[in-house]
């Protein structure tokens, strides 16, 4: 099926699937993506698919007999500026996956799980490795859903003291100062709150008058940070 390249959308989006490939000049579908497009989405020959390398380059392709063929010119989206980072204290169950998923959808560039004094969750080395792989996969899937062309970085589990050394870092607290566009690294405390010693590690910013669950606070912080950076609020 011939596709009119002049009528292609200028950005990934709409109902067309969005997938990551190693090389946008010679795109090849991974086995999981192929299964999703052919068996779950049930694409027909000629259906559009946007492909990206996760480093800003992307283009339109067309699905054709379980492969994809280039139909659009190579495009490039500049790297987000400034890059935004949210660190969150490990939380129970599947909540880390929820946090990574939503922060990815919202547009956070670096996501860092960390251990605080009152963190209830403690992962051993084996679980840390498994969960790191899982969170990276969650971020990739969320990037596909939200049509991102820059994959976020999912950092290894870090100690809070190491994060506190980052220049300009702030931590979320109910009675903190107003969040501004200059706050590009925000830390979210554990379910039990910050310890007294931890409150001395970095200045605080507020996310509202109410007490938020840890995962809600991470999502709220990301929403405000991206809105400030992208000009949706001042």
MARPALUM-37222 format. One line per 5 residues: number of its first residue (from 1); for each residue x, y, z of N, C-alpha, C. Coordinates in steps of 0.001 Angstrom, whole numbers. Each point is the difference from the previous one (the first is absolute). Example, Ala and Ser with C-alpha at 12.3 -4.5 7.8 and 13.67 -1.06 7.14 Angstrom:
2
1> 13190/-5690/7800/-890/1190/0/900/1200/0 ~ -350/1050/-720/820/1190/60/-770/1090/730
//
This chain:
234
1> 835/-1187/0/-835/1187/0/879/1249/0 ~ -159/853/-986/793/1222/-95/-494/1021/1021 ~ 934/729/617/-325/1017/988/531/1338/-477 ~ -845/1013/63/395/1349/-389/833/612/1118 ~ 1320/82/-218/892/503/1037/-268/1457/342
6> -567/751/-932/-252/1417/254/-1107/208/1032 ~ -819/-1012/221/-1111/140/933/251/-624/1357 ~ 1240/-376/284/308/-638/1270/-35/1013/1142 ~ -466/-413/1179/-2/911/1158/1415/461/338 ~ 98/1199/585/1308/567/314/590/-569/1287
11> -827/-650/820/462/-567/1260/-575/-1401/173 ~ 691/-878/742/-606/-1284/334/-1278/224/802 ~ -1007/-799/-248/-1226/189/758/-1190/-613/-694 ~ -1187/448/404/-1221/-579/-535/-151/-1437/442 ~ -523/-819/-881/-193/-1413/329/1146/-872/-495
16> 958/581/-711/1117/-793/-531/902/-478/1128 ~ 402/-1264/-12/922/-495/1027/1348/711/-83 ~ 712/-35/1103/1313/646/104/945/-1026/612 ~ 1122/-294/-685/899/-1044/479/1446/489/-32 ~ 834/-677/789/1421/310/53/777/-1018/-832
21> 946/517/-765/859/-844/-830/1443/432/212 ~ 927/-870/-343/1416/329/161/462/1026/-1032 ~ -536/-104/-1210/463/853/-1097/-1211/501/-782 ~ -253/1308/32/-1168/535/-708/214/29/-1510 ~ 1244/-195/-463/258/-53/-1440/-193/-1413/-552
26> 81/-983/871/-273/-1392/-382/-818/-644/1114 ~ -1247/430/175/-782/-435/1161/-396/-1473/-66 ~ 237/-686/1119/-380/-1408/126/-782/-148/1295 ~ -1155/-643/-68/-833/-189/1179/566/-1087/904 ~ -1/246/1310/312/-1040/950/-1142/-996/77
31> 264/-1167/559/-1008/-1066/17/-1246/410/793 ~ 182/658/1146/-1157/419/796/-821/1055/-724 ~ 677/949/-648/-717/1040/-742/-723/-590/-1200 ~ 635/-934/-668/-645/-656/-1145/-1270/-713/443 ~ 87/-722/1120/-1179/-699/512/-1097/992/346
36> 388/1116/641/-998/999/398/-688/600/-1222 ~ 768/344/-1027/-586/647/-1172/-846/-965/-823 ~ 497/-1221/-162/-688/-938/-883/-1125/-759/679 ~ 174/-358/1289/-988/-843/669/-936/789/924 ~ 523/1038/644/-827/781/920/-673/1164/-731
41> 810/829/-658/-560/1126/-750/-620/-435/-1322 ~ 396/-1151/-499/-515/-565/-1256/115/1007/-1155 ~ 1210/519/-161/223/958/-1080/-172/-665/-1358 ~ -432/811/-943/-112/-459/-1388/1115/638/-816 ~ 336/-641/-1103/1032/552/-868/-353/1431/-394
46> 988/877/159/-218/1401/-325/-295/872/1196 ~ -291/-602/1147/-265/800/1207/1286/691/452 ~ -148/1243/462/1157/779/424/522/-448/1362 ~ 1316/70/156/698/-251/1260/1113/1037/103 ~ 71/703/1115/1140/898/206/1085/-767/742
51> 1262/205/-430/1124/-694/628/1006/1035/480 ~ 666/-299/1102/1005/887/559/1135/-808/609 ~ 1166/620/84/1133/-660/640/114/356/1481 ~ -932/817/509/34/391/1401/986/1098/307 ~ 664/527/-1034/973/1080/178/-376/1208/-850
56> -1303/158/-241/-499/1188/-676/-317/-155/-1471 ~ 558/-1025/-666/-260/-199/-1426/-1202/-922/-198 ~ -837/330/-987/-1180/-826/-257/-443/184/-1439 ~ -884/-873/-447/-584/140/-1346/-1237/-878/-107 ~ -772/242/-1059/-1177/-823/-271/389/-1205/-853
61> -606/-1133/340/135/-1225/-779/-1391/-569/-235 ~ -55/-1012/-835/-1256/-698/-253/192/-1481/299 ~ -996/-568/647/7/-1444/283/-240/-755/-1296 ~ 788/-1077/-210/-152/-760/-1240/464/-1433/232 ~ -973/-907/126/304/-1431/130/1012/-277/1122
66> -317/500/1190/786/-210/1215/1383/653/-59 ~ 174/963/-881/1191/846/-19/-478/1446/-82 ~ 930/936/36/-360/1405/-190/893/596/-1077 ~ -611/872/-813/701/647/-1097/-21/1503/199 ~ 1115/648/-263/104/1444/156/-896/714/-1016
71> -792/967/490/-835/807/-900/175/1499/257 ~ 672/374/1086/144/1410/335/1453/402/170 ~ 239/1296/-73/1344/532/175/434/-96/1467 ~ 1295/-72/199/551/-21/1346/-238/1355/666 ~ -479/-30/1232/-235/1216/773/756/-107/1312
76> 271/1148/602/725/15/1271/-647/995/940 ~ -186/-425/1228/-560/860/1045/1119/359/971 ~ 190/1287/286/1090/374/908/-169/-590/1385 ~ 1125/-207/667/-28/-541/1348/-691/980/940 ~ -829/-489/926/-676/912/940/998/876/744
81> -366/1262/188/884/937/674/-827/931/885 ~ 264/-15/1313/978/-849/683/-538/-1414/196 ~ 903/-932/213/-411/-1361/295/-460/-67/1457 ~ -1094/-694/211/-628/-60/1321/225/-1364/647 ~ 246/35/1304/265/-1231/754/-927/-82/1206
86> -593/-1165/195/-770/-281/1214/591/-1236/656 ~ 371/127/1269/414/-1154/786/-1123/-373/952 ~ -251/-1282/164/-1061/-423/917/486/-1130/893 ~ -334/108/1284/340/-1067/943/-795/-1253/-356 ~ 641/-1144/97/-659/-1252/-363/-1301/-184/776
91> -1026/-431/-719/-1314/-222/596/-404/-1454/-220 ~ -1072/-400/665/-384/-1409/40/-616/-485/-1308 ~ 30/-1322/-155/-727/-691/-1052/351/470/-1396 ~ -1040/237/-801/189/416/-1388/31/1513/-155 ~ 9/721/1122/-30/1466/-89/1222/586/-708
96> 1216/-561/144/1110/537/-791/-278/-33/-1503 ~ -669/-1043/-473/-346/-79/-1412/-978/1108/-371 ~ -981/249/869/-965/1074/-247/714/1345/-92 ~ 911/246/935/725/1275/10/801/168/-1290 ~ 754/-1013/-388/810/81/-1215/-882/182/-1224
101> -1097/-723/-53/-910/118/-1139/-523/1425/-147 ~ -504/564/1080/-615/1323/-71/1029/1105/-205 ~ 1167/-118/639/1036/1012/-200/500/-18/-1441 ~ 55/-1187/-585/382/-98/-1411/-1043/660/-887 ~ -1269/-307/227/-1065/593/-803/0/1521/96
106> 307/517/1182/-43/1439/219/1185/724/-631 ~ 1129/-688/-171/1127/618/-669/1244/192/834 ~ 109/-677/1136/1211/86/813/1147/-720/-721 ~ 1204/558/84/1124/-514/-775/849/-1024/757 ~ 139/175/1304/755/-944/810/-806/-354/1244
111> -126/-1301/263/-782/-493/1139/937/-824/874 ~ 73/368/1284/976/-637/890/-685/-555/1253 ~ -146/-1306/120/-467/-573/1277/1123/81/1031 ~ -355/275/1250/1048/98/1018/-479/-553/1334 ~ 955/-200/892/-273/-481/1351/124/1152/980
116> -1020/161/840/14/1002/1064/-4/-729/1343 ~ 198/741/1072/65/-617/1327/-1289/-744/335 ~ -1125/553/-376/-1294/-598/335/-599/-815/-1133 ~ 808/-343/-989/-488/-858/-1082/-355/-1372/557 ~ -1224/-424/-225/-438/-1318/455/539/-1081/-929
121> 65/326/-1284/428/-958/-1005/1519/-51/-60 ~ 558/-1203/45/1437/-223/-136/210/-1149/-975 ~ 626/258/-1123/246/-1028/-996/1410/-567/156 ~ 129/-1329/-82/1336/-592/-33/563/162/-1415 ~ 1242/-439/-197/656/225/-1284/-754/-646/-1154
126> -487/-1220/222/-701/-702/-1076/-1291/714/-376 ~ -748/422/1015/-1256/692/-289/260/1366/-599 ~ 1055/665/439/345/1295/-575/242/-131/-1498 ~ 712/-1041/-390/275/-211/-1424/-1288/-300/-759 ~ -846/-904/555/-1253/-347/-663/-901/1212/-128
131> -121/755/1081/-890/1148/-16/526/1098/-923 ~ 1330/126/-60/568/977/-925/-369/-321/-1438 ~ 86/-1272/-359/-382/-422/-1347/-1489/232/-237 ~ -808/-297/1012/-1439/173/-132/-365/1481/-159 ~ 603/863/797/-315/1425/-79/440/595/-1337
136> 1117/-482/-523/446/461/-1321/-1000/-411/-1074 ~ -528/-1205/111/-1006/-460/-953/-1286/809/127 ~ -407/288/1225/-1199/815/225/177/1377/-649 ~ 1180/591/157/259/1316/-589/-53/-57/-1523 ~ 511/-1064/-568/-36/-143/-1464/-1443/-113/-492
141> -799/-822/677/-1398/-171/-406/-774/1305/159 ~ 258/725/1090/-686/1278/217/443/1036/-1026 ~ 1240/-70/-435/487/916/-1031/-683/-274/-1335 ~ -243/-1255/-282/-728/-353/-1220/-1422/533/61 ~ -650/-204/1138/-1385/447/148/-112/1518/-114
146> 969/724/574/-68/1460/33/713/643/-1182 ~ 504/-817/-922/635/467/-1246/1253/819/267 ~ 783/-395/979/1263/668/264/1051/-424/-1020 ~ 870/918/-369/1120/-347/-876/1326/97/756 ~ -55/412/1258/1154/-40/901/-348/-926/1159
151> 676/-1128/84/-234/-918/1110/542/586/1300 ~ -741/-132/1100/543/461/1276/1092/-946/505 ~ 855/530/850/1007/-818/669/-561/-504/1320 ~ 49/-1314/216/-408/-586/1271/1276/-385/737 ~ 336/766/1023/1260/-188/709/-97/-1184/967
156> 1136/-570/377/4/-1044/1027/-444/577/1347 ~ -398/-884/899/-375/438/1350/1196/684/648 ~ -254/1189/553/1057/870/502/-243/320/1468 ~ 1048/354/702/-133/468/1377/-374/1481/-2 ~ -868/394/916/-463/1381/60/1159/984/136
161> 995/-334/800/1110/925/201/729/312/-1304 ~ 51/-968/-907/630/248/-1293/-830/972/-831 ~ -1316/-132/52/-874/906/-754/30/1401/581 ~ 116/100/1306/2/1309/657/1203/838/-416 ~ 1021/-652/-543/1201/725/-423/-168/653/-1374
166> -1079/-307/-709/-237/595/-1314/-278/1491/154 ~ 627/801/-825/-187/1451/76/-1460/374/-272 ~ -585/802/893/-1356/497/-196/-1107/-959/363 ~ 338/-1173/558/-1035/-972/334/-893/532/1115 ~ -1294/-335/-82/-954/351/1055/-820/-1234/327
171> -627/24/1165/-849/-1124/399/-1420/512/232 ~ -971/-837/-342/-1396/377/173/-407/-120/1461 ~ -671/1043/499/-478/14/1377/-1265/848/42 ~ -922/-371/856/-1296/666/44/124/1504/226 ~ 967/417/785/123/1420/342/1197/663/-699
176> 396/-555/-1138/1135/550/-722/-356/1235/-799 ~ 1025/622/-571/-203/1178/-833/-678/-368/-1312 ~ -426/1011/-722/-677/-214/-1271/964/-582/-1028 ~ -444/-1013/-729/803/-601/-1053/127/991/-1155 ~ 1202/125/-547/225/919/-1114/689/-723/-1145
181> 146/683/-1135/622/-596/-1177/1473/-301/231 ~ 599/616/1017/1400/-269/300/229/-1284/757 ~ -1085/-625/471/119/-1263/733/-84/-1153/-1002 ~ 1135/-509/-389/20/-1025/-1043/318/-1395/549 ~ 321/-101/1295/194/-1298/649/-760/-1/1315
186> -1058/-789/61/-864/-39/1174/-27/-1415/560 ~ 169/-113/1311/-25/-1296/674/-1298/-170/772 ~ -565/-1195/-96/-1247/-340/684/311/-993/1110 ~ -392/328/1222/335/-830/1148/-817/-1280/96 ~ 340/-835/986/-688/-1289/184/-1370/176/655
191> -716/-1097/83/-1343/33/584/25/479/1445 ~ 1105/-267/707/114/423/1390/511/1412/181 ~ 265/694/-1105/466/1369/70/1511/101/162 ~ 504/1222/-81/1426/251/172/383/-103/1477 ~ 1191/-513/258/510/35/1366/487/1411/300
196> 220/293/1270/473/1338/375/1331/317/-663 ~ 893/-982/-42/1306/222/-625/-140/273/-1487 ~ -942/-676/-656/-169/168/-1442/-549/1373/-367 ~ -739/605/899/-538/1331/-296/1108/1038/-120 ~ 1188/-335/492/1130/934/-72/813/-170/-1280
201> -328/-1013/-794/834/-318/-1159/-269/901/-1206 ~ -1224/518/-118/-345/802/-1173/-1176/903/334 ~ -115/1155/-669/-1164/867/198/-1279/-725/-406 ~ -1139/498/463/-1275/-669/-288/-881/853/-907 ~ -834/-694/-771/-1018/639/-833/-1334/-671/289
206> -1067/760/-92/-1327/-533/275/-728/-397/-1272 ~ -905/-958/148/-806/-472/-1127/-1489/217/233 ~ -343/716/1057/-1403/228/336/-201/-75/1497 ~ -1216/288/436/-284/73/1433/-280/-1362/626 ~ -362/-980/-819/-411/-1294/543/1170/-973/106
211> -170/-990/856/992/-1073/124/-226/-991/-1138 ~ 1044/-264/-766/-110/-873/-1166/699/-1332/247 ~ -528/-1040/-591/721/-1256/-18/1294/198/-793 ~ 985/-837/270/1299/168/-640/-112/-30/-1519 ~ -766/-957/-518/-114/-99/-1452/-778/1181/-587
216> -995/500/731/-742/1176/-460/893/1224/-22 ~ 843/141/1017/918/1139/69/964/-8/-1183 ~ 495/-1171/-380/909/-82/-1143/-688/446/-1277 ~ -1237/-429/-191/-751/370/-1199/-325/1491/11 ~ -367/527/1174/-311/1430/113/1239/839/-306
221> 1138/-392/549/1239/742/-248/342/-1/-1487 ~ -108/-1160/-622/316/-97/-1430/-926/873/-830 ~ -1288/-5/341/-965/811/-742/364/1476/60 ~ 304/487/1192/347/1404/174/1316/337/-701 ~ 991/-857/132/1307/260/-597/-84/96/-1520
226> -697/-938/-622/-112/0/-1455/-834/1193/-467 ~ -1075/313/727/-836/1142/-369/791/1299/52 ~ 862/144/999/838/1194/109/1032/45/-1122 ~ 657/-1104/-277/1020/-20/-1044/-595/271/-1380 ~ -1167/-608/-262/-576/69/-1340/-918/1198/-201
231> -71/886/1001/-731/1249/-173/-1499/-65/188 ~ -491/-1078/638/-1429/-97/232/-440/739/1263 ~ 964/392/818/-282/807/1185/1246/802/327 ~ -183/1016/817/1130/849/374/123/108/1506
//
